[in-house]
Amino acid sequence: MKILFVSTISNTINAFLIPHIQLLLKQGHKVDIACNVEQEISPLLINLGCKVHEIAFQRSPLNRDNFMAYQKIKRLVLSEEYELIHTHTPVASFLTRLACKDISKIKILYTAHGFHFYKGAPIINWLVYYPLEKLAARWTDGLITMNEEDFNIAKKLQLRNRTKVYKVNGVGINFENFQPVTLEEKRELRKQYGYNGNDFILIYAAELNYNKHQDLLIESIRILKDKIPHLKLLLAGSGQFIDRYKEQIKRLNLGKNVHLLGYRDDIANLLKISDLAVSSSRREGLPVNVMEAMAVGLPLVVTDCRGNRDLVKNGQNGYVVGTNDGHGFANAIEKIYFSTDLKKAFGEESRKLVKTYSWEKVKEQMANIYLNEV
């Protein structure tokens, strides 16, 4: 079967979808890719014979360039005669489904990595994204979700085939790189990274933007810095809010406590030198950074948003606190810091809970979905 993977930007393909494409290639299918190439597509996929079609999808649904992207994706689908299209990310998925709605003999599979409308979302998200998803559902044969809230919403959308709503355990984690380390291994790694054995290190790997809400974490560090000696917060990631966070860190005199690391490709090692993983997101689908932290055996403190609360069970493998509750976040961190038993128990439970999110489990789920769709 000839299959097209579609995403707004290439980064999504590289970060999450390579194993999924490999699965289809091993089954003997031909797989191509269509996206806005912000980051060069992985050479692994190119070497496997995937053809890349550059289409200038824009993240904002109101951007005029999306009209040109709509026309281009329609021409591509007609000329290449794809039999199955698997779409990802809201804008590219809507435009592709719109372009294909009247083309016969094409199946459309859509993975929602996290609807932009959700409990507590800004009203504009519901006014813009919800009507678009509801309309596009009519042109969709199968809809894949990754968390309980999205799954329940998706079941209410009227798909072409109403029974084809699926829930999978995220994109799958490769545990090979994400394993707990011994205390000695942690000490050695910390020396390499310039940290001391008595540092209490928190980590959050995420883009620096409004949704990831790192200002909440910085405020929590302000509250805790005189209570917890040698407290360090590692913020791994780049993004449009970097200057804002630099100013906040300087204003609160937290330069020794909060480290902006920029984009990193050594997240596994950064997790291994850390004591606690945190997530301050306002919105998630099913966050890979949280799953990776769980695989390393870290306790967690996260905000109460969709995706976070699917992975972190309050009082079981960490704490779930209010999305804007800086004092609650600080209190949860403090509880874990002052209880070795709690830290150990939460870490061990994280390791148990994350096993169901391995790539092997997700591969089984995706194989069954593709069996139904291809």
Secondary structure, 3 states (H helix, E strand, C coil): CEEEEEEEEHHHHHHHHHHHHHHHHHCCCEEEEEEECCCCCCHHHHHCCCCEEECCCCCCCCCCHHHHHHHHHHHHHHHHCCCEEEEECHHHHHHHHHHHCCCCCCEEEEECCCCCCCCCCCHHHHHHHHHHHHHHHHHCCEEEECCHHHHHHHCCCCCCCCCCEEECCCCCECCCCCCCCCHHHHHHHHHHHCCCCCCEEEEEECCCCCCCCHHHHHHHHHHHCCCCCCEEEEEEECCCCHHHHHHHHHHCCCCCCEEEEECCCCHHHHHHCCCEEEECCCCCCCCHHHHHHHHHCCCEEEECCCCHHHHCCECCCEEEECCCCHHHHHHHHHHHHCCHHHHHHHHHHHHHHHHHHEHHHHHHHHHHHHHHHC
